[in-house]
Amino acid sequence: MKWSLCALLLGFLLDLCLGDPHSVPHPVAGIGKLISALEKLLRRLCPQTESGEKLAGGILWCMVVLLSTAIPAGILVVCH
């Protein structure tokens, strides 16, 4: 617990001092672009009804979670 709190505080302080690097794409920005692209696709494919939008939202959530987990996991497998 003590080390986790120290790591959290250190990470917070480093983020305040250094910020995000502008030369490297940030993973959160990539996830945002993925959400935007999938939303456009699903709005074309799913009907514009309440149930169609709920279905599209479920598909969007599943795809984002799946890809946001699978891509880092694949990188870790390749690096191992």
Secondary structure, 3 states (H helix, E strand, C coil): CHHHHHHHHHHHHHHHHHCCCCCCCCHHHHHHHHHHHHHHHHHHHCCCCHHHHHHHHHHHHHHHHHHHHHHHHHHHHHHC
